[in-house]
Amino acid sequence: MSILDRYAGLVIDLDGVIFRVDEPIPEAVALLRRLRRARPPTVFVTNNAARTLDEWRALLARARIEVDESAVLSSAMAVAWMLGEDASQAVLTIGEAGLAQALQVAGVAQTDDPDRAGTVVVGWDRQLTWDKLRRATLAIHRGARFIGTNADLLYPAPEGLWPGNGAALAYLRAATGVAPEVVGKPQTPLFELAAERLEVGDGRILVVGDQVATDIVGAHRMGWDSALVLSGVSSWSTLIGAPATPTWVIRHLAQLDD
């Protein structure tokens, strides 16, 4: 029996598990292509708020991985869902197109003016500037709510590890003394949305990811099993003193079918 045979649904991370930036991880892509529609119901859940839904689907399509629109969830979508319930205050954002688009679709007003911002939302931004941090700092000091899409300190790239969104949150926390509310993994909103999309009832769910602090801890909070892949941020040494222990440790996604 393979690991896959034990589960009714899969929640699979994207960065570090299927892709390194825009570069597919060959073993992961090979598994998803091989299983195609025969695999358990699958939702791809990412803390990366930079990409739009269309960009994620296009990236998966270039790797010849076909997914439905409802099968991709990001932390930006979770923030938009949360703020869309109360769109009375404008939001000042640090982030890229994925965050801006998710907020726009949810009807959330956006602003660059620290005096008008009722909320500051910070997502991963590869064009981060001091001026963006300045405006966010001013807004938070003036009482704006401080939300981070995710707190990942590192991002797995082909050349090595890049600073993740957690680095920007740490800067703003140091500058303001205010801790951000974090919506993405390991918090539960993304996982709850994933469970809703999977529709597997009481069936067993497996979370597959490359970071203990987000994927494995989040799965533990949901009472789900988890598989830590070593194709992204983590290595065996990561497990020493880890806050949660994965059910499985695999080198890459293809080992789910071993």
Disulfide bonds with the S-S distance in Angstrom:
none
